[in-house]
Amino acid sequence: MAKHSSNFRRLSHGYCTKWTSCKVRNAADPSYCINCDSYLAKPKYLPNWLVIKKRCEQQLAVFEQFPPEIQPGFSSFQGALIDNLHASNNIIEQLEINVKEA
């Protein structure tokens, strides 16, 4: 792995091993990456994922306080937050298992 590490793209939430052949253009949005077979997240990224989860929960709570008539205008934003919340829960669960085993 170390031999080929120059082909890795370091992200704030893990690693992409496809580097230039990756078709994802918004790698900063973790929900795009977690289902990719070239995505790696190590236990050292657990704090990042915990922040992602907390931020999504806080922003969704704010969204719920919007008046009902303006909520539809933000539905795509809400969908992205929900996707990232599910992604963070998934990765956090996996990383916490790895931390306990280590």
Biopython code that builds the backbone (N, CA, C, O; Angstrom):
import numpy as np
from Bio.PDB.StructureBuilder import StructureBuilder

atoms = [
    (1, "MET", "N", (0.832, -1.184, 0.000)),
    (1, "MET", "CA", (0.000, 0.000, 0.000)),
    (1, "MET", "C", (0.880, 1.253, 0.000)),
    (1, "MET", "O", (0.603, 2.208, -0.726)),
    (2, "ALA", "N", (1.929, 1.248, 0.805)),
    (2, "ALA", "CA", (2.796, 2.419, 0.869)),
    (2, "ALA", "C", (3.470, 2.687, -0.470)),
    (2, "ALA", "O", (3.706, 3.839, -0.834)),
    (3, "LYS", "N", (3.775, 1.626, -1.197)),
    (3, "LYS", "CA", (4.428, 1.764, -2.497)),
    (3, "LYS", "C", (3.583, 2.576, -3.470)),
    (3, "LYS", "O", (4.117, 3.328, -4.284)),
    (4, "HIS", "N", (2.269, 2.423, -3.385)),
    (4, "HIS", "CA", (1.360, 3.083, -4.321)),
    (4, "HIS", "C", (0.620, 4.269, -3.691)),
    (4, "HIS", "O", (-0.365, 4.751, -4.250)),
    (5, "SER", "N", (1.086, 4.735, -2.544)),
    (5, "SER", "CA", (0.368, 5.798, -1.847)),
    (5, "SER", "C", (0.364, 7.126, -2.607)),
    (5, "SER", "O", (-0.447, 8.002, -2.306)),
    (6, "SER", "N", (1.245, 7.284, -3.571)),
    (6, "SER", "CA", (1.222, 8.522, -4.357)),
    (6, "SER", "C", (-0.021, 8.588, -5.247)),
    (6, "SER", "O", (-0.355, 9.655, -5.763)),
    (7, "ASN", "N", (-0.703, 7.464, -5.429)),
    (7, "ASN", "CA", (-1.935, 7.426, -6.221)),
    (7, "ASN", "C", (-3.173, 7.705, -5.368)),
    (7, "ASN", "O", (-4.289, 7.720, -5.887)),
    (8, "PHE", "N", (-2.988, 7.925, -4.072)),
    (8, "PHE", "CA", (-4.111, 8.170, -3.184)),
    (8, "PHE", "C", (-4.439, 9.652, -3.160)),
    (8, "PHE", "O", (-3.552, 10.505, -3.210)),
    (9, "ARG", "N", (-5.713, 9.938, -3.085)),
    (9, "ARG", "CA", (-6.147, 11.320, -2.889)),
    (9, "ARG", "C", (-6.632, 11.422, -1.453)),
    (9, "ARG", "O", (-7.590, 10.755, -1.062)),
    (10, "ARG", "N", (-5.973, 12.253, -0.678)),
    (10, "ARG", "CA", (-6.352, 12.409, 0.718)),
    (10, "ARG", "C", (-7.533, 13.356, 0.799)),
    (10, "ARG", "O", (-7.507, 14.457, 0.249)),
    (11, "LEU", "N", (-8.556, 12.916, 1.486)),
    (11, "LEU", "CA", (-9.755, 13.718, 1.704)),
    (11, "LEU", "C", (-9.859, 14.026, 3.189)),
    (11, "LEU", "O", (-9.157, 13.415, 3.994)),
    (12, "SER", "N", (-10.701, 14.939, 3.555)),
    (12, "SER", "CA", (-10.855, 15.268, 4.970)),
    (12, "SER", "C", (-11.499, 14.128, 5.754)),
    (12, "SER", "O", (-11.452, 14.115, 6.984)),
    (13, "HIS", "N", (-12.095, 13.181, 5.053)),
    (13, "HIS", "CA", (-12.824, 12.097, 5.709)),
    (13, "HIS", "C", (-12.284, 10.713, 5.376)),
    (13, "HIS", "O", (-12.861, 9.721, 5.821)),
    (14, "GLY", "N", (-11.199, 10.604, 4.611)),
    (14, "GLY", "CA", (-10.624, 9.306, 4.256)),
    (14, "GLY", "C", (-9.708, 9.428, 3.057)),
    (14, "GLY", "O", (-9.142, 10.490, 2.799)),
    (15, "TYR", "N", (-9.564, 8.329, 2.324)),
    (15, "TYR", "CA", (-8.692, 8.291, 1.149)),
    (15, "TYR", "C", (-9.444, 7.764, -0.061)),
    (15, "TYR", "O", (-10.291, 6.879, 0.061)),
    (16, "CYS", "N", (-9.133, 8.308, -1.225)),
    (16, "CYS", "CA", (-9.619, 7.790, -2.498)),
    (16, "CYS", "C", (-8.424, 7.153, -3.199)),
    (16, "CYS", "O", (-7.404, 7.804, -3.423)),
    (17, "THR", "N", (-8.561, 5.875, -3.539)),
    (17, "THR", "CA", (-7.438, 5.193, -4.174)),
    (17, "THR", "C", (-7.504, 5.247, -5.697)),
    (17, "THR", "O", (-6.606, 4.742, -6.372)),
    (18, "LYS", "N", (-8.547, 5.849, -6.241)),
    (18, "LYS", "CA", (-8.648, 5.969, -7.704)),
    (18, "LYS", "C", (-7.912, 7.195, -8.235)),
    (18, "LYS", "O", (-7.534, 7.245, -9.405)),
    (19, "TRP", "N", (-7.716, 8.159, -7.383)),
    (19, "TRP", "CA", (-7.032, 9.417, -7.699)),
    (19, "TRP", "C", (-7.556, 10.055, -8.970)),
    (19, "TRP", "O", (-8.682, 10.553, -8.958)),
    (20, "THR", "N", (-6.817, 10.070, -10.059)),
    (20, "THR", "CA", (-7.236, 10.799, -11.257)),
    (20, "THR", "C", (-8.378, 10.115, -12.004)),
    (20, "THR", "O", (-9.082, 10.770, -12.773)),
    (21, "SER", "N", (-8.575, 8.820, -11.797)),
    (21, "SER", "CA", (-9.665, 8.140, -12.498)),
    (21, "SER", "C", (-10.992, 8.227, -11.735)),
    (21, "SER", "O", (-12.002, 7.694, -12.195)),
    (22, "CYS", "N", (-10.998, 8.881, -10.595)),
    (22, "CYS", "CA", (-12.230, 9.053, -9.814)),
    (22, "CYS", "C", (-13.171, 9.991, -10.564)),
    (22, "CYS", "O", (-12.761, 11.055, -11.028)),
    (23, "LYS", "N", (-14.417, 9.592, -10.676)),
    (23, "LYS", "CA", (-15.411, 10.391, -11.399)),
    (23, "LYS", "C", (-16.193, 11.330, -10.485)),
    (23, "LYS", "O", (-16.968, 12.159, -10.960)),
    (24, "VAL", "N", (-15.992, 11.202, -9.184)),
    (24, "VAL", "CA", (-16.695, 12.058, -8.238)),
    (24, "VAL", "C", (-16.071, 13.443, -8.267)),
    (24, "VAL", "O", (-14.862, 13.586, -8.086)),
    (25, "ARG", "N", (-16.867, 14.436, -8.487)),
    (25, "ARG", "CA", (-16.362, 15.794, -8.567)),
    (25, "ARG", "C", (-16.566, 16.565, -7.263)),
    (25, "ARG", "O", (-16.022, 17.656, -7.092)),
    (26, "ASN", "N", (-17.347, 15.998, -6.348)),
    (26, "ASN", "CA", (-17.587, 16.668, -5.075)),
    (26, "ASN", "C", (-17.143, 15.751, -3.940)),
    (26, "ASN", "O", (-17.951, 15.352, -3.101)),
    (27, "ALA", "N", (-15.860, 15.422, -3.921)),
    (27, "ALA", "CA", (-15.331, 14.500, -2.914)),
    (27, "ALA", "C", (-15.396, 15.088, -1.508)),
    (27, "ALA", "O", (-15.241, 14.362, -0.526)),
    (28, "ALA", "N", (-15.622, 16.378, -1.404)),
    (28, "ALA", "CA", (-15.783, 16.981, -0.081)),
    (28, "ALA", "C", (-17.093, 16.537, 0.557)),
    (28, "ALA", "O", (-17.248, 16.617, 1.775)),
    (29, "ASP", "N", (-18.033, 16.072, -0.254)),
    (29, "ASP", "CA", (-19.301, 15.549, 0.235)),
    (29, "ASP", "C", (-19.131, 14.052, 0.454)),
    (29, "ASP", "O", (-19.131, 13.289, -0.512)),
    (30, "PRO", "N", (-18.986, 13.613, 1.703)),
    (30, "PRO", "CA", (-18.629, 12.227, 1.965)),
    (30, "PRO", "C", (-19.654, 11.189, 1.521)),
    (30, "PRO", "O", (-19.296, 10.031, 1.308)),
    (31, "SER", "N", (-20.911, 11.574, 1.377)),
    (31, "SER", "CA", (-21.907, 10.574, 0.999)),
    (31, "SER", "C", (-21.659, 10.032, -0.407)),
    (31, "SER", "O", (-22.140, 8.950, -0.743)),
    (32, "TYR", "N", (-20.914, 10.774, -1.235)),
    (32, "TYR", "CA", (-20.579, 10.291, -2.573)),
    (32, "TYR", "C", (-19.508, 9.211, -2.529)),
    (32, "TYR", "O", (-19.442, 8.365, -3.421)),
    (33, "CYS", "N", (-18.683, 9.234, -1.517)),
    (33, "CYS", "CA", (-17.493, 8.384, -1.484)),
    (33, "CYS", "C", (-17.685, 7.050, -0.770)),
    (33, "CYS", "O", (-17.040, 6.067, -1.134)),
    (34, "ILE", "N", (-18.551, 6.992, 0.232)),
    (34, "ILE", "CA", (-18.531, 5.820, 1.108)),
    (34, "ILE", "C", (-18.938, 4.521, 0.427)),
    (34, "ILE", "O", (-18.568, 3.446, 0.900)),
    (35, "ASN", "N", (-19.675, 4.586, -0.649)),
    (35, "ASN", "CA", (-20.085, 3.356, -1.336)),
    (35, "ASN", "C", (-19.147, 2.962, -2.463)),
    (35, "ASN", "O", (-19.399, 1.987, -3.171)),
    (36, "CYS", "N", (-18.081, 3.702, -2.632)),
    (36, "CYS", "CA", (-17.105, 3.425, -3.682)),
    (36, "CYS", "C", (-16.121, 2.368, -3.183)),
    (36, "CYS", "O", (-15.674, 2.419, -2.037)),
    (37, "ASP", "N", (-15.790, 1.423, -4.038)),
    (37, "ASP", "CA", (-14.861, 0.366, -3.640)),
    (37, "ASP", "C", (-13.431, 0.867, -3.485)),
    (37, "ASP", "O", (-12.574, 0.124, -3.008)),
    (38, "SER", "N", (-13.157, 2.087, -3.869)),
    (38, "SER", "CA", (-11.806, 2.633, -3.733)),
    (38, "SER", "C", (-11.693, 3.608, -2.561)),
    (38, "SER", "O", (-10.686, 4.302, -2.426)),
    (39, "TYR", "N", (-12.717, 3.661, -1.718)),
    (39, "TYR", "CA", (-12.704, 4.577, -0.574)),
    (39, "TYR", "C", (-12.194, 3.860, 0.671)),
    (39, "TYR", "O", (-12.605, 2.737, 0.962)),
    (40, "LEU", "N", (-11.298, 4.516, 1.402)),
    (40, "LEU", "CA", (-10.766, 3.988, 2.653)),
    (40, "LEU", "C", (-10.918, 5.034, 3.746)),
    (40, "LEU", "O", (-10.641, 6.214, 3.534)),
    (41, "ALA", "N", (-11.357, 4.594, 4.908)),
    (41, "ALA", "CA", (-11.385, 5.469, 6.081)),
    (41, "ALA", "C", (-10.725, 4.703, 7.219)),
    (41, "ALA", "O", (-11.110, 3.575, 7.527)),
    (42, "LYS", "N", (-9.747, 5.314, 7.830)),
    (42, "LYS", "CA", (-9.019, 4.697, 8.926)),
    (42, "LYS", "C", (-9.551, 5.265, 10.242)),
    (42, "LYS", "O", (-10.175, 6.326, 10.255)),
    (43, "PRO", "N", (-9.305, 4.557, 11.352)),
    (43, "PRO", "CA", (-9.780, 5.056, 12.648)),
    (43, "PRO", "C", (-9.338, 6.479, 12.981)),
    (43, "PRO", "O", (-10.010, 7.161, 13.755)),
    (44, "LYS", "N", (-8.223, 6.940, 12.416)),
    (44, "LYS", "CA", (-7.795, 8.309, 12.711)),
    (44, "LYS", "C", (-8.782, 9.342, 12.164)),
    (44, "LYS", "O", (-8.741, 10.506, 12.562)),
    (45, "TYR", "N", (-9.670, 8.924, 11.251)),
    (45, "TYR", "CA", (-10.674, 9.830, 10.695)),
    (45, "TYR", "C", (-11.980, 9.839, 11.495)),
    (45, "TYR", "O", (-12.915, 10.559, 11.143)),
    (46, "LEU", "N", (-12.048, 9.054, 12.556)),
    (46, "LEU", "CA", (-13.258, 9.011, 13.376)),
    (46, "LEU", "C", (-13.667, 10.394, 13.883)),
    (46, "LEU", "O", (-14.848, 10.731, 13.797)),
    (47, "PRO", "N", (-12.747, 11.213, 14.407)),
    (47, "PRO", "CA", (-13.173, 12.556, 14.848)),
    (47, "PRO", "C", (-13.798, 13.386, 13.721)),
    (47, "PRO", "O", (-14.751, 14.128, 13.959)),
    (48, "ASN", "N", (-13.273, 13.268, 12.502)),
    (48, "ASN", "CA", (-13.845, 14.004, 11.370)),
    (48, "ASN", "C", (-15.281, 13.565, 11.127)),
    (48, "ASN", "O", (-16.164, 14.393, 10.904)),
    (49, "TRP", "N", (-15.509, 12.251, 11.172)),
    (49, "TRP", "CA", (-16.851, 11.729, 10.934)),
    (49, "TRP", "C", (-17.813, 12.122, 12.048)),
    (49, "TRP", "O", (-18.993, 12.361, 11.791)),
    (50, "LEU", "N", (-17.321, 12.191, 13.277)),
    (50, "LEU", "CA", (-18.174, 12.627, 14.381)),
    (50, "LEU", "C", (-18.592, 14.086, 14.196)),
    (50, "LEU", "O", (-19.724, 14.452, 14.510)),
    (51, "VAL", "N", (-17.689, 14.910, 13.692)),
    (51, "VAL", "CA", (-18.015, 16.311, 13.402)),
    (51, "VAL", "C", (-19.034, 16.401, 12.262)),
    (51, "VAL", "O", (-19.975, 17.191, 12.329)),
    (52, "ILE", "N", (-18.845, 15.596, 11.226)),
    (52, "ILE", "CA", (-19.786, 15.585, 10.104)),
    (52, "ILE", "C", (-21.180, 15.229, 10.601)),
    (52, "ILE", "O", (-22.162, 15.872, 10.231)),
    (53, "LYS", "N", (-21.259, 14.204, 11.440)),
    (53, "LYS", "CA", (-22.557, 13.773, 11.978)),
    (53, "LYS", "C", (-23.203, 14.889, 12.797)),
    (53, "LYS", "O", (-24.375, 15.210, 12.605)),
    (54, "LYS", "N", (-22.436, 15.471, 13.703)),
    (54, "LYS", "CA", (-22.965, 16.529, 14.573)),
    (54, "LYS", "C", (-23.443, 17.728, 13.746)),
    (54, "LYS", "O", (-24.509, 18.284, 14.008)),
    (55, "ARG", "N", (-22.647, 18.118, 12.749)),
    (55, "ARG", "CA", (-23.018, 19.249, 11.903)),
    (55, "ARG", "C", (-24.312, 18.975, 11.136)),
    (55, "ARG", "O", (-25.175, 19.848, 11.038)),
    (56, "CYS", "N", (-24.446, 17.768, 10.596)),
    (56, "CYS", "CA", (-25.672, 17.415, 9.868)),
    (56, "CYS", "C", (-26.883, 17.445, 10.796)),
    (56, "CYS", "O", (-27.937, 17.963, 10.430)),
    (57, "GLU", "N", (-26.732, 16.893, 11.989)),
    (57, "GLU", "CA", (-27.839, 16.891, 12.953)),
    (57, "GLU", "C", (-28.249, 18.320, 13.324)),
    (57, "GLU", "O", (-29.437, 18.631, 13.404)),
    (58, "GLN", "N", (-27.263, 19.175, 13.548)),
    (58, "GLN", "CA", (-27.567, 20.568, 13.900)),
    (58, "GLN", "C", (-28.265, 21.290, 12.750)),
    (58, "GLN", "O", (-29.239, 22.010, 12.971)),
    (59, "GLN", "N", (-27.776, 21.103, 11.530)),
    (59, "GLN", "CA", (-28.381, 21.792, 10.393)),
    (59, "GLN", "C", (-29.771, 21.252, 10.086)),
    (59, "GLN", "O", (-30.646, 22.015, 9.677)),
    (60, "LEU", "N", (-29.992, 19.967, 10.273)),
    (60, "LEU", "CA", (-31.334, 19.413, 10.075)),
    (60, "LEU", "C", (-32.301, 19.944, 11.125)),
    (60, "LEU", "O", (-33.472, 20.179, 10.827)),
    (61, "ALA", "N", (-31.822, 20.135, 12.349)),
    (61, "ALA", "CA", (-32.665, 20.703, 13.403)),
    (61, "ALA", "C", (-33.070, 22.132, 13.052)),
    (61, "ALA", "O", (-34.211, 22.529, 13.287)),
    (62, "VAL", "N", (-32.150, 22.897, 12.496)),
    (62, "VAL", "CA", (-32.466, 24.267, 12.064)),
    (62, "VAL", "C", (-33.469, 24.231, 10.917)),
    (62, "VAL", "O", (-34.415, 25.019, 10.888)),
    (63, "PHE", "N", (-33.262, 23.321, 9.979)),
    (63, "PHE", "CA", (-34.165, 23.187, 8.838)),
    (63, "PHE", "C", (-35.600, 22.927, 9.303)),
    (63, "PHE", "O", (-36.549, 23.466, 8.733)),
    (64, "GLU", "N", (-35.750, 22.105, 10.332)),
    (64, "GLU", "CA", (-37.092, 21.784, 10.848)),
    (64, "GLU", "C", (-37.796, 23.005, 11.427)),
    (64, "GLU", "O", (-39.022, 23.015, 11.538)),
    (65, "GLN", "N", (-37.048, 24.021, 11.793)),
    (65, "GLN", "CA", (-37.636, 25.236, 12.367)),
    (65, "GLN", "C", (-38.080, 26.237, 11.296)),
    (65, "GLN", "O", (-38.745, 27.223, 11.612)),
    (66, "PHE", "N", (-37.718, 25.991, 10.037)),
    (66, "PHE", "CA", (-38.144, 26.882, 8.958)),
    (66, "PHE", "C", (-39.663, 26.816, 8.826)),
    (66, "PHE", "O", (-40.265, 25.777, 9.098)),
    (67, "PRO", "N", (-40.278, 27.913, 8.413)),
    (67, "PRO", "CA", (-41.719, 27.875, 8.136)),
    (67, "PRO", "C", (-42.016, 26.848, 7.036)),
    (67, "PRO", "O", (-41.252, 26.730, 6.079)),
    (68, "PRO", "N", (-43.112, 26.113, 7.169)),
    (68, "PRO", "CA", (-43.441, 25.056, 6.206)),
    (68, "PRO", "C", (-43.485, 25.527, 4.753)),
    (68, "PRO", "O", (-43.184, 24.750, 3.847)),
    (69, "GLU", "N", (-43.849, 26.765, 4.520)),
    (69, "GLU", "CA", (-43.969, 27.244, 3.146)),
    (69, "GLU", "C", (-42.613, 27.437, 2.457)),
    (69, "GLU", "O", (-42.554, 27.446, 1.228)),
    (70, "ILE", "N", (-41.528, 27.592, 3.216)),
    (70, "ILE", "CA", (-40.225, 27.750, 2.561)),
    (70, "ILE", "C", (-39.384, 26.467, 2.588)),
    (70, "ILE", "O", (-38.347, 26.397, 1.928)),
    (71, "GLN", "N", (-39.815, 25.471, 3.333)),
    (71, "GLN", "CA", (-39.050, 24.222, 3.407)),
    (71, "GLN", "C", (-38.869, 23.533, 2.053)),
    (71, "GLN", "O", (-37.788, 23.003, 1.793)),
    (72, "PRO", "N", (-39.883, 23.518, 1.177)),
    (72, "PRO", "CA", (-39.671, 22.853, -0.117)),
    (72, "PRO", "C", (-38.524, 23.444, -0.938)),
    (72, "PRO", "O", (-37.897, 22.728, -1.718)),
    (73, "GLY", "N", (-38.248, 24.712, -0.778)),
    (73, "GLY", "CA", (-37.151, 25.345, -1.502)),
    (73, "GLY", "C", (-35.779, 24.861, -1.050)),
    (73, "GLY", "O", (-34.778, 25.076, -1.733)),
    (74, "PHE", "N", (-35.743, 24.213, 0.094)),
    (74, "PHE", "CA", (-34.488, 23.710, 0.645)),
    (74, "PHE", "C", (-34.448, 22.187, 0.682)),
    (74, "PHE", "O", (-33.606, 21.609, 1.368)),
    (75, "SER", "N", (-35.340, 21.537, -0.042)),
    (75, "SER", "CA", (-35.431, 20.073, 0.031)),
    (75, "SER", "C", (-34.171, 19.369, -0.474)),
    (75, "SER", "O", (-33.800, 18.324, 0.062)),
    (76, "SER", "N", (-33.505, 19.917, -1.493)),
    (76, "SER", "CA", (-32.279, 19.268, -1.971)),
    (76, "SER", "C", (-31.165, 19.413, -0.933)),
    (76, "SER", "O", (-30.359, 18.501, -0.752)),
    (77, "PHE", "N", (-31.124, 20.556, -0.255)),
    (77, "PHE", "CA", (-30.158, 20.756, 0.824)),
    (77, "PHE", "C", (-30.440, 19.768, 1.962)),
    (77, "PHE", "O", (-29.519, 19.174, 2.522)),
    (78, "GLN", "N", (-31.707, 19.603, 2.291)),
    (78, "GLN", "CA", (-32.089, 18.656, 3.332)),
    (78, "GLN", "C", (-31.703, 17.233, 2.925)),
    (78, "GLN", "O", (-31.201, 16.464, 3.744)),
    (79, "GLY", "N", (-31.935, 16.892, 1.673)),
    (79, "GLY", "CA", (-31.573, 15.558, 1.185)),
    (79, "GLY", "C", (-30.084, 15.294, 1.296)),
    (79, "GLY", "O", (-29.678, 14.191, 1.662)),
    (80, "ALA", "N", (-29.260, 16.292, 0.984)),
    (80, "ALA", "CA", (-27.805, 16.140, 1.101)),
    (80, "ALA", "C", (-27.396, 15.945, 2.560)),
    (80, "ALA", "O", (-26.511, 15.144, 2.859)),
    (81, "LEU", "N", (-28.041, 16.676, 3.462)),
    (81, "LEU", "CA", (-27.740, 16.519, 4.885)),
    (81, "LEU", "C", (-28.117, 15.125, 5.375)),
    (81, "LEU", "O", (-27.374, 14.507, 6.138)),
    (82, "ILE", "N", (-29.260, 14.639, 4.940)),
    (82, "ILE", "CA", (-29.702, 13.297, 5.341)),
    (82, "ILE", "C", (-28.749, 12.245, 4.788)),
    (82, "ILE", "O", (-28.394, 11.302, 5.495)),
    (83, "ASP", "N", (-28.334, 12.393, 3.540)),
    (83, "ASP", "CA", (-27.364, 11.457, 2.948)),
    (83, "ASP", "C", (-26.062, 11.436, 3.744)),
    (83, "ASP", "O", (-25.515, 10.369, 4.023)),
    (84, "ASN", "N", (-25.575, 12.610, 4.106)),
    (84, "ASN", "CA", (-24.331, 12.687, 4.867)),
    (84, "ASN", "C", (-24.495, 12.165, 6.293)),
    (84, "ASN", "O", (-23.556, 11.607, 6.860)),
    (85, "LEU", "N", (-25.671, 12.341, 6.868)),
    (85, "LEU", "CA", (-25.927, 11.797, 8.199)),
    (85, "LEU", "C", (-25.907, 10.272, 8.153)),
    (85, "LEU", "O", (-25.320, 9.632, 9.025)),
    (86, "HIS", "N", (-26.545, 9.690, 7.141)),
    (86, "HIS", "CA", (-26.519, 8.229, 6.995)),
    (86, "HIS", "C", (-25.104, 7.729, 6.734)),
    (86, "HIS", "O", (-24.688, 6.705, 7.276)),
    (87, "ALA", "N", (-24.372, 8.454, 5.904)),
    (87, "ALA", "CA", (-22.983, 8.081, 5.619)),
    (87, "ALA", "C", (-22.149, 8.121, 6.894)),
    (87, "ALA", "O", (-21.371, 7.206, 7.163)),
    (88, "SER", "N", (-22.312, 9.180, 7.673)),
    (88, "SER", "CA", (-21.518, 9.297, 8.900)),
    (88, "SER", "C", (-21.872, 8.197, 9.893)),
    (88, "SER", "O", (-20.982, 7.632, 10.528)),
    (89, "ASN", "N", (-23.156, 7.886, 10.036)),
    (89, "ASN", "CA", (-23.539, 6.804, 10.945)),
    (89, "ASN", "C", (-22.925, 5.478, 10.515)),
    (89, "ASN", "O", (-22.457, 4.701, 11.347)),
    (90, "ASN", "N", (-22.931, 5.229, 9.214)),
    (90, "ASN", "CA", (-22.373, 3.992, 8.665)),
    (90, "ASN", "C", (-20.871, 3.894, 8.942)),
    (90, "ASN", "O", (-20.398, 2.879, 9.453)),
    (91, "ILE", "N", (-20.136, 4.928, 8.612)),
    (91, "ILE", "CA", (-18.680, 4.920, 8.785)),
    (91, "ILE", "C", (-18.308, 4.927, 10.262)),
    (91, "ILE", "O", (-17.390, 4.213, 10.664)),
    (92, "ILE", "N", (-18.997, 5.713, 11.074)),
    (92, "ILE", "CA", (-18.700, 5.765, 12.511)),
    (92, "ILE", "C", (-18.848, 4.375, 13.126)),
    (92, "ILE", "O", (-18.012, 3.941, 13.918)),
    (93, "GLU", "N", (-19.911, 3.692, 12.752)),
    (93, "GLU", "CA", (-20.121, 2.329, 13.269)),
    (93, "GLU", "C", (-18.942, 1.427, 12.903)),
    (93, "GLU", "O", (-18.440, 0.689, 13.751)),
    (94, "GLN", "N", (-18.504, 1.484, 11.663)),
    (94, "GLN", "CA", (-17.384, 0.649, 11.221)),
    (94, "GLN", "C", (-16.074, 1.050, 11.897)),
    (94, "GLN", "O", (-15.301, 0.187, 12.312)),
    (95, "LEU", "N", (-15.823, 2.346, 12.009)),
    (95, "LEU", "CA", (-14.569, 2.803, 12.613)),
    (95, "LEU", "C", (-14.523, 2.520, 14.100)),
    (95, "LEU", "O", (-13.460, 2.203, 14.633)),
    (96, "GLU", "N", (-15.663, 2.628, 14.786)),
    (96, "GLU", "CA", (-15.681, 2.331, 16.215)),
    (96, "GLU", "C", (-15.415, 0.859, 16.473)),
    (96, "GLU", "O", (-14.787, 0.515, 17.475)),
    (97, "ILE", "N", (-15.877, -0.011, 15.596)),
    (97, "ILE", "CA", (-15.582, -1.443, 15.721)),
    (97, "ILE", "C", (-14.086, -1.664, 15.561)),
    (97, "ILE", "O", (-13.492, -2.424, 16.326)),
    (98, "ASN", "N", (-13.465, -1.015, 14.582)),
    (98, "ASN", "CA", (-12.029, -1.149, 14.366)),
    (98, "ASN", "C", (-11.227, -0.605, 15.535)),
    (98, "ASN", "O", (-10.195, -1.176, 15.886)),
    (99, "VAL", "N", (-11.674, 0.480, 16.143)),
    (99, "VAL", "CA", (-10.973, 1.060, 17.291)),
    (99, "VAL", "C", (-11.038, 0.105, 18.488)),
    (99, "VAL", "O", (-10.044, -0.070, 19.192)),
    (100, "LYS", "N", (-12.204, -0.515, 18.721)),
    (100, "LYS", "CA", (-12.358, -1.453, 19.831)),
    (100, "LYS", "C", (-11.510, -2.700, 19.639)),
    (100, "LYS", "O", (-10.996, -3.259, 20.608)),
    (101, "GLU", "N", (-11.359, -3.143, 18.385)),
    (101, "GLU", "CA", (-10.576, -4.344, 18.107)),
    (101, "GLU", "C", (-9.075, -4.101, 18.220)),
    (101, "GLU", "O", (-8.312, -5.030, 18.486)),
    (102, "ALA", "N", (-8.654, -2.862, 18.021)),
    (102, "ALA", "CA", (-7.206, -2.559, 18.010)),
    (102, "ALA", "C", (-6.586, -2.578, 19.378)),
    (102, "ALA", "O", (-5.386, -2.342, 19.514)),
]
sb = StructureBuilder()
sb.init_structure("model")
sb.init_model(0)
sb.init_chain("A")
sb.init_seg("    ")
for serial, (resi, resn, name, xyz) in enumerate(atoms, 1):
    if name == "N":
        sb.init_residue(resn, " ", resi, " ")
    sb.init_atom(name, np.array(xyz, "f"), 0.0, 1.0, " ", f" {name:<3s}", serial, name[0])
structure = sb.get_structure()
